[in-house]
């Protein structure tokens, strides 16, 4: 029986890349954990199985079901009921809190239920919001194909495992971002603007996605998004003690001080370019380690240089929207101080655009980006020298080694693909903002 051979779509090719590397990493982690006894399996796959609040007050603890408490949901939910959640008062007081006021307000809403009920509400509502735009993005595929692509590209990935294991608010944030970009694609610009405003109020860095409104010249919607973020940030401050400016200063201080602490102390989980430089430096190779040490000492200049590449791509009229969003996500996941494994879930937003804008990027380039995305989607908690090194928070792992390299690699590849004298002149003349430009 003869069957016509159909060419695979971009979504199917990327799903194959992600699932292949996930399987490889899963097998290696199993061998390292079970056969070499380097660390408990859960440490290498995500985090500690026993993730209670440690030395903090017993009032934090809900009724236990085993030893796992989904710590990234447990602690902020408890903090949201404090009068001043952002003040760190030694180890016997509240844990350090760098969540924005609107994030605390979201946790406060969930805290109206008992802990385990609130976690289930959070999980179910996040998944329902998360699933809708992904299913709609694959509307031209059969039910079986949708299932295969979503399971391979989203569910069976390192970031999703980490999101669920930690119970991190990032799950809801990514879900709302997906609905926002889906609304934008369907030309529901007001809804999209409001949702983007809310996610910006939650964690700030999705502000880069407002490039969508700039490229589309939707200035009213851009203002709507900014106004929503402003109101959602300031309104919760009414319900906490202290002046609003002092609270925002405390949030900023926590982010500034603890960002560098996390970059070093939690190196094993850090996917940023800082993590990559620290990991390479730890190899103590002649010249290369010295170079990485020098780059890390001047990380501000390094980030500024990479940011210029990002700005070029975002402001170049000839760059397809798929690559604009891919670079935006890579900037979020590569350039800040500390990028936890669950934060790599932001790449699900880039997947949405790859799925919905089939064929706008040449296949050979998309495959190159796909391998870098697939590496980022792998569980990579293995120590770099796992054959003779046990896991620890502050040791180099394949998470810290490859995370920043892959995100920056995506930025560099897209920059190389589009850099030309004509495009550079176009960027410098701000052709993007001229009336005759229509975003692709």
Buried (B, 14 or more C-beta within 10 A) or exposed (E): EEEEEEEEBBBBBBBBBBBBBBEEBBEBBEEBBEEEEBBBBBBBBBBBBEBBBEEBEEEBBBEEEEEBBBBBBBBBBBBBEBEBBBBBEEEEEBBBBBBBBBBBBBBBEBBEBEBEEBBEBBBEBBBEBBBBBBBBBBEEBEEEBBBBBBEBBBEBBBBBBBBBBBBBBBBBBBBBBBBBBBBBBEEBBEBBBBBBBBBBBBBBBBBBBBBBBBBBBBEEBBEBBBEBBEEBBBBBBEEBEBEBEBBBEBBEBBBEEBBEEBBBBBBBBBBBBBBBBBBBBBEEEEEEBEEBBEBBEEBEEBBEEBEEBBBBBBBBBBBBBBBBBBBBBBBBBBBBBBBBBBBBBBBBBBBBBBBBBEEBBEEEBBBBBBBBBBBBBBBBBBBBEBEEBEBEBEBBBBBBBBBBBBBBBBBBBBBEBBBEEEBEEBBEEEBBEEEEBEBB
